[in-house]
Amino acid sequence: MPEKILLTSREIERALSRIAHEIVERNKGAEDVVLVGMRTRGVPLASRIAQIIEGFEGIAIPVGTLDIGLYRDDISPSELKPGKQSHTNIPTSITDKRVILVDDVLYTGRSIRAAMDALMDLGRPSCIQLAVLIDRGHRELPIRADYVGKNIPSSRDEEIQVKLEEVDGVDKVVIASLTNEQLVKGI
């Protein structure tokens, strides 16, 4: 299957606007809310959501970056590069805050589990909520998103790619079939 566009730039913008409004509605405002984007594409998504919220609430929302590399269950400690630096940067304490974890695609749930472990090492939030641009299903852990831009049922032999201006130079979400080589590698 050739690459198929699932969301255009405009559709991504609409989805993020809806997520921003849902966050404010569910949390009865934006006070004590901290957005934490998962590296790599969750970071620009979190920043965009924060800008949208600031636009209609008039409150600047702190935005942090979370690197889950050291918390992943698919990498053994012996595989980690010695002295590997974490690229986590959260500009405020998350203790007693409502943390909105932001990622591009929710798939098995393993990355989210790792992210929650990482967050708990940084403080004790009053709650952790999850916002994703795409939920593609196929969960291996009992994790669900609180805010979803779009649910896109997919097969395991397909790959959903979120491309963002800040990282890739273009805004779009595409789906494509994995090659036999990618399937063997477990990508």
C-alpha positions as CSV (number, residue, x, y, z in Angstrom):
1,M,0.0,0.0,0.0
2,P,1.4,3.4,-0.9
3,E,1.6,6.0,1.8
4,K,-1.9,7.4,2.5
5,I,-2.6,10.8,4.1
6,L,-4.8,10.4,7.2
7,L,-4.7,14.0,8.5
8,T,-3.7,17.2,6.8
9,S,-2.1,20.2,8.5
10,R,-5.5,21.8,8.9
11,E,-7.0,18.6,10.4
12,I,-4.1,18.3,12.9
13,E,-4.7,21.9,13.9
14,R,-8.4,21.2,14.5
15,A,-7.7,18.1,16.5
16,L,-5.2,19.9,18.8
17,S,-7.7,22.7,19.3
18,R,-10.4,20.2,20.3
19,I,-7.9,18.5,22.7
20,A,-6.9,21.9,24.2
21,H,-10.6,22.8,24.9
22,E,-11.3,19.3,26.4
23,I,-8.3,19.7,28.7
24,V,-9.5,23.0,30.0
25,E,-13.1,21.7,30.4
26,R,-12.1,18.5,32.2
27,N,-9.8,20.3,34.5
28,K,-12.2,23.2,35.2
29,G,-9.6,25.7,33.9
30,A,-5.9,25.7,33.3
31,E,-4.5,26.4,36.8
32,D,-2.1,23.8,38.1
33,V,-1.9,22.1,34.6
34,V,1.5,21.1,33.3
35,L,1.9,19.7,29.7
36,V,4.8,17.2,29.3
37,G,5.6,16.2,25.8
38,M,7.3,12.8,25.1
39,R,10.4,13.1,22.9
40,T,10.3,13.5,20.0
41,R,7.0,14.6,18.5
42,G,5.1,14.8,21.7
43,V,7.1,17.9,22.6
44,P,5.9,20.2,19.7
45,L,2.4,18.8,20.1
46,A,2.5,19.8,23.8
47,S,3.8,23.3,22.9
48,R,1.0,23.8,20.3
49,I,-1.7,22.7,22.8
50,A,-0.2,25.1,25.4
51,Q,-0.3,28.0,22.9
52,I,-3.9,27.2,22.1
53,I,-4.9,27.1,25.7
54,E,-3.1,30.4,26.4
55,G,-4.9,32.0,23.5
56,F,-8.4,31.4,24.9
57,E,-7.6,31.1,28.7
58,G,-5.0,33.8,28.9
59,I,-2.8,31.6,31.1
60,A,0.7,30.4,30.1
61,I,0.9,26.7,30.7
62,P,4.3,25.2,31.6
63,V,5.6,22.8,28.9
64,G,8.2,20.1,29.6
65,T,10.1,17.5,27.7
66,L,10.3,13.9,28.8
67,D,12.9,11.4,27.6
68,I,11.8,7.9,28.4
69,G,14.9,6.1,27.0
70,L,16.1,5.0,30.5
71,Y,12.7,3.6,31.4
72,R,11.9,1.5,28.3
73,D,11.3,-2.2,28.8
74,D,12.6,-3.2,25.4
75,I,16.1,-2.0,26.1
76,S,18.3,-3.9,28.7
77,P,20.5,-1.8,30.9
78,S,23.6,-3.4,29.2
79,E,22.4,-1.9,25.9
80,L,22.4,1.7,27.1
81,K,25.3,3.8,26.2
82,P,27.5,4.6,29.2
83,G,26.9,8.2,30.4
84,K,23.8,8.5,28.3
85,Q,22.2,11.8,29.1
86,S,18.5,12.2,29.6
87,H,16.9,15.0,27.6
88,T,14.2,15.5,30.2
89,N,13.5,19.2,31.0
90,I,10.4,20.1,33.0
91,P,10.5,23.8,34.0
92,T,8.4,23.5,37.1
93,S,7.7,21.0,39.9
94,I,5.0,18.5,38.9
95,T,4.2,17.6,42.5
96,D,0.5,18.2,43.2
97,K,0.0,19.4,39.6
98,R,-2.3,17.9,36.9
99,V,0.2,16.6,34.4
100,I,-1.0,16.1,30.8
101,L,1.4,13.7,29.1
102,V,1.4,14.3,25.4
103,D,2.5,11.9,22.6
104,D,1.9,11.5,18.9
105,V,0.7,7.9,18.6
106,L,-0.7,5.5,21.2
107,Y,0.0,1.9,20.2
108,T,0.9,-0.8,22.6
109,G,1.0,1.4,25.7
110,R,4.5,0.5,26.7
111,S,6.0,4.0,26.0
112,I,3.2,5.5,28.1
113,R,4.0,3.1,31.0
114,A,7.7,4.1,30.8
115,A,6.7,7.8,30.7
116,M,4.6,7.4,33.9
117,D,7.5,5.7,35.6
118,A,9.7,8.6,34.6
119,L,7.2,11.2,35.8
120,M,6.9,9.5,39.2
121,D,10.6,9.7,39.7
122,L,10.3,13.5,39.1
123,G,7.5,14.2,41.6
124,R,4.1,13.2,42.7
125,P,1.4,14.7,40.4
126,S,-2.1,15.0,41.7
127,C,-3.1,13.1,38.5
128,I,-1.6,12.1,35.1
129,Q,-3.8,12.4,32.0
130,L,-2.8,11.3,28.5
131,A,-3.3,13.3,25.3
132,V,-2.4,11.7,21.9
133,L,-2.9,12.9,18.4
134,I,-3.5,9.3,17.1
135,D,-4.8,6.2,18.9
136,R,-4.2,3.2,16.6
137,G,-5.3,0.4,19.0
138,H,-3.4,-2.9,19.6
139,R,-2.8,-2.2,23.3
140,E,-0.6,-4.6,25.3
141,L,-1.1,-2.8,28.6
142,P,-4.3,-1.5,30.2
143,I,-3.7,2.1,29.1
144,R,-6.1,4.5,27.4
145,A,-5.9,8.1,26.4
146,D,-8.0,10.8,28.0
147,Y,-7.8,13.0,24.9
148,V,-7.5,11.7,21.4
149,G,-7.2,13.7,18.2
150,K,-8.3,10.7,16.0
151,N,-8.8,7.0,16.5
152,I,-7.4,5.2,13.5
153,P,-7.8,1.4,13.5
154,S,-4.8,-0.2,11.9
155,S,-3.2,-3.5,11.4
156,R,0.1,-4.5,12.9
157,D,1.7,-4.6,9.5
158,E,1.0,-0.9,9.0
159,E,2.9,2.1,10.3
160,I,1.4,5.4,11.3
161,Q,3.8,8.3,10.9
162,V,3.1,11.7,12.4
163,K,5.1,14.4,10.7
164,L,5.4,17.8,12.2
165,E,6.7,21.1,10.9
166,E,9.1,21.5,13.9
167,V,10.7,18.1,13.3
168,D,10.0,17.0,9.7
169,G,9.3,20.3,7.9
170,V,5.7,19.4,7.2
171,D,2.4,18.7,9.1
172,K,0.6,15.5,8.2
173,V,-0.2,12.0,9.4
174,V,0.3,9.1,7.0
175,I,-0.2,5.4,7.1
176,A,1.8,2.9,5.1
177,S,2.4,-0.9,5.0
178,L,5.6,-2.1,6.6
179,T,8.1,-3.9,4.4
180,N,8.9,-7.6,5.2
181,E,12.2,-6.5,6.6
182,Q,10.6,-4.0,9.0
183,L,8.1,-6.7,10.1
184,V,10.9,-9.2,10.8
185,K,12.7,-6.5,12.9
186,G,9.5,-5.8,14.8
187,I,9.3,-2.2,13.9
